[in-house]
Amino acid sequence: MEKIGHYVAIFGGAVAGSEAVYQLIKNDINLVVFDQNALPYGKIESGLPKWHVKLRDKQEQKIDERISDPKIKYVPNVHLGKDIDFIDVVKNWGFSAVLLANGAWRDRPLQVEGIDAYIGNGLYYQNPLVAWFNQNHDPNYKGEWLDIVDGAIVVGGGLASLDIIKIVMLVTVEKALKEKGYKANALMLEHKGISTVLNELGLTFDDLGIKGATLYTRQGIEHMPLAALPKNADDIMREKIYNVRRKVLKIAMDKFLFKVVDNHVPADKIIKNGRLTGLKFNRTETKNDKIKVFTDEFIDVEVPLVISAIGSIPELIPGIPTKGEVYRVNDIESGQLEGFDNVFILGNAVTGRGNIRDTQAHGRKVTERIVDQFMVNSEEDYKELFDRAEELTDFRLSTIGDKIKSFSPLTSEKIQKLMQKITALQNRTGYNGNYQQWVKKYTPPRLENMIQHEK
Ligand SMILES: Cc1cc2nc3c(=O)[nH]c(=O)nc-3n(C[C@H](O)[C@H](O)[C@H](O)COP(=O)(O)OP(=O)(O)OC[C@H]3O[C@@H](n4cnc5c(N)ncnc54)[C@H](O)[C@@H]3O)c2cc1C
């Protein structure tokens, strides 16, 4: 017999979704958590590069503790917008409220006309690349195999592009070392740094016989978001921060041996024999934080592979109104979706571009970061991002929780119908309600354990 009361659907069980679980369950609200994947770990599993072992495990354990609560109904492998229709769920299923904690899973499209026709044929985007890298050591990996060839360029300059260029270098150097008969793996190369590993082996980069990868950025190096520039910084402070940025990038370049070409923006594609073989760039100039593009001058860069790492944005889901790259909200405080009284957005799904604001949560200043606002350089930076996502979720939930409680509770007939739908979906995916067992079954093998085993 299901409990009379409020039933809330949460789409996405990761940082924001599981924080919503943690907060709402205290209010005695019944929760159903849907996720498109078997595991509800979101960007922690598929976006955070696999060398952040401790942070990944800690965050995933936190999610497990929350979603494994027997009062939560978990529905894995259900994609809102493909397997079930958003409008149908909101209008007909009977939930008291729907929370969208579905993150930012769409690659921001590269602004070069027609280039997406070459995905997998000279072009990769960042999200599939990290998802592949995080699992490419699994002998039973069944997803799409990415062929990361030497000499690739990464187009970026923001949050994820430093990770992406590192991944490309780790993959190509590991391959080159193995071809020469040396033992190598991504974790060891990342931990020590490629230059140190080569030194220890008595090798130079040239000995590997590879070119390495190059990061192309739209802005100048000193304008890359590698260190925060305080508002109203004077010229002296500005110069200081610019120097820090140059230094941070140089340390990463020395350690991982990639190159950077700044002040270049993609303008057109180069196609040969039906394959993308490079990009035509326009040169840019960054002055007073504004980027000027010189559109009359083209620089051809011919390469075997282009990787776009210009950020992630919320997925387009039929029925969900959007404004630019993000979902359209009525009220930024609660994240209420425009046109829907009982649909609220949490986490990265609302943290799109151009959405910066300061709020007070837990007596602490919480800033909603825009996608690509800064680069992550260390594990601490990532931890800060996850903590912020949680704090913002808490902030919104203080309003959402009160709104939900003001709605009338569901009748027992409505609850029964809703539960029939949930059970049917769980049965379809083979989920039997034992969360811990399910997670154990679907957690992929970890590279660190495989290496331990090899020793
Ligand atoms: C590479 C990278 C880039 C980052 N960029 C930023 C950034 O720009 N700004 C920022 O604040 N933080 C960023 N972060 C930090 C971090 O991702 C977020 O703060 C935090 O993970 C957001 O959590 P979330 O729960 O909102 O989203 P996610 O971790 O993305 O979780 C969303 C969940 O929803 C599920 N889901 C998605 N679509 C559907 C669907 N249609 N139906 C059902 N389920 C669905 C997913 O499977 C996932 O479990 C980044 C992290 C990484 C690793």
The ligand as an SDF file (V2000), in Angstrom:
LIG
                    3D

 53 58  0  0  0  0  0  0  0  0999 V2000
   33.8380   18.1360  -17.7350 C   0  0  0  0  0  0  0  0  0  0  0  0
   33.0340   18.8580  -16.7210 C   0  0  0  0  0  0  0  0  0  0  0  0
   32.4940   20.1020  -17.0220 C   0  0  0  0  0  0  0  0  0  0  0  0
   31.7850   20.8030  -16.0680 C   0  0  0  0  0  0  0  0  0  0  0  0
   31.2670   22.0250  -16.3810 N   0  0  0  0  0  0  0  0  0  0  0  0
   30.6240   22.7360  -15.4450 C   0  0  0  0  0  0  0  0  0  0  0  0
   30.1100   24.0140  -15.7200 C   0  0  0  0  0  0  0  0  0  0  0  0
   30.2910   24.4870  -16.8010 O   0  0  0  0  0  0  0  0  0  0  0  0
   29.4370   24.6820  -14.7660 N   0  0  0  0  0  0  0  0  0  0  0  0
   29.2500   24.1390  -13.5380 C   0  0  0  0  0  0  0  0  0  0  0  0
   28.6220   24.7450  -12.6910 O   0  0  0  0  0  0  0  0  0  0  0  0
   29.7250   22.9330  -13.2530 N   0  0  0  0  0  0  0  0  0  0  0  0
   30.4110   22.2340  -14.1700 C   0  0  0  0  0  0  0  0  0  0  0  0
   30.9280   21.0320  -13.8660 N   0  0  0  0  0  0  0  0  0  0  0  0
   30.8040   20.5230  -12.5220 C   0  0  0  0  0  0  0  0  0  0  0  0
   29.7290   19.5450  -12.3670 C   0  0  0  0  0  0  0  0  0  0  0  0
   29.3790   18.8670  -13.5510 O   0  0  0  0  0  0  0  0  0  0  0  0
   28.4880   20.1550  -11.9320 C   0  0  0  0  0  0  0  0  0  0  0  0
   28.6130   21.1380  -11.0110 O   0  0  0  0  0  0  0  0  0  0  0  0
   27.6270   19.0290  -11.3600 C   0  0  0  0  0  0  0  0  0  0  0  0
   28.0390   17.7700  -11.8120 O   0  0  0  0  0  0  0  0  0  0  0  0
   26.2540   19.2420  -11.8300 C   0  0  0  0  0  0  0  0  0  0  0  0
   25.4850   18.1870  -11.4260 O   0  0  0  0  0  0  0  0  0  0  0  0
   24.1130   17.9110  -12.0920 P   0  0  0  0  0  0  0  0  0  0  0  0
   23.4940   16.9090  -11.2040 O   0  0  0  0  0  0  0  0  0  0  0  0
   23.4150   19.1860  -12.3420 O   0  0  0  0  0  0  0  0  0  0  0  0
   24.4310   17.3560  -13.5310 O   0  0  0  0  0  0  0  0  0  0  0  0
   25.0220   15.9810  -14.0810 P   0  0  0  0  0  0  0  0  0  0  0  0
   26.1630   15.5070  -13.2890 O   0  0  0  0  0  0  0  0  0  0  0  0
   25.2360   16.2210  -15.5180 O   0  0  0  0  0  0  0  0  0  0  0  0
   23.8300   14.9580  -13.8860 O   0  0  0  0  0  0  0  0  0  0  0  0
   22.6780   14.9290  -14.6850 C   0  0  0  0  0  0  0  0  0  0  0  0
   22.0330   13.5660  -14.5620 C   0  0  0  0  0  0  0  0  0  0  0  0
   20.8550   13.5650  -15.3430 O   0  0  0  0  0  0  0  0  0  0  0  0
   20.8340   12.4190  -16.2000 C   0  0  0  0  0  0  0  0  0  0  0  0
   20.1300   12.8090  -17.4120 N   0  0  0  0  0  0  0  0  0  0  0  0
   20.5470   13.6700  -18.3590 C   0  0  0  0  0  0  0  0  0  0  0  0
   19.6250   13.7980  -19.3280 N   0  0  0  0  0  0  0  0  0  0  0  0
   18.5830   12.9970  -18.9950 C   0  0  0  0  0  0  0  0  0  0  0  0
   17.3440   12.6890  -19.5970 C   0  0  0  0  0  0  0  0  0  0  0  0
   16.9460   13.2760  -20.7420 N   0  0  0  0  0  0  0  0  0  0  0  0
   16.5250   11.7940  -18.9860 N   0  0  0  0  0  0  0  0  0  0  0  0
   16.9020   11.2010  -17.8230 C   0  0  0  0  0  0  0  0  0  0  0  0
   18.0640   11.4580  -17.2040 N   0  0  0  0  0  0  0  0  0  0  0  0
   18.9060   12.3630  -17.7750 C   0  0  0  0  0  0  0  0  0  0  0  0
   22.2870   12.0800  -16.4290 C   0  0  0  0  0  0  0  0  0  0  0  0
   22.4900   10.7340  -16.7710 O   0  0  0  0  0  0  0  0  0  0  0  0
   22.9060   12.4400  -15.0780 C   0  0  0  0  0  0  0  0  0  0  0  0
   22.9050   11.3540  -14.1800 O   0  0  0  0  0  0  0  0  0  0  0  0
   31.6030   20.2750  -14.7940 C   0  0  0  0  0  0  0  0  0  0  0  0
   32.0940   19.0100  -14.5130 C   0  0  0  0  0  0  0  0  0  0  0  0
   32.7950   18.2980  -15.4490 C   0  0  0  0  0  0  0  0  0  0  0  0
   33.3130   16.9390  -15.0800 C   0  0  0  0  0  0  0  0  0  0  0  0
  1  2  1  0
  2  3  1  0
  2 52  2  0
  3  4  2  0
  4  5  1  0
  4 50  1  0
  5  6  2  0
  6  7  1  0
  6 13  1  0
  7  8  2  0
  7  9  1  0
  9 10  1  0
 10 11  2  0
 10 12  1  0
 12 13  2  0
 13 14  1  0
 14 15  1  0
 14 50  1  0
 15 16  1  0
 16 17  1  0
 16 18  1  0
 18 19  1  0
 18 20  1  0
 20 21  1  0
 20 22  1  0
 22 23  1  0
 23 24  1  0
 24 25  2  0
 24 26  1  0
 24 27  1  0
 27 28  1  0
 28 29  2  0
 28 30  1  0
 28 31  1  0
 31 32  1  0
 32 33  1  0
 33 34  1  0
 33 48  1  0
 34 35  1  0
 35 36  1  0
 35 46  1  0
 36 37  1  0
 36 45  1  0
 37 38  2  0
 38 39  1  0
 39 40  1  0
 39 45  2  0
 40 41  1  0
 40 42  2  0
 42 43  1  0
 43 44  2  0
 44 45  1  0
 46 47  1  0
 46 48  1  0
 48 49  1  0
 50 51  2  0
 51 52  1  0
 52 53  1  0
M  END
$$$$
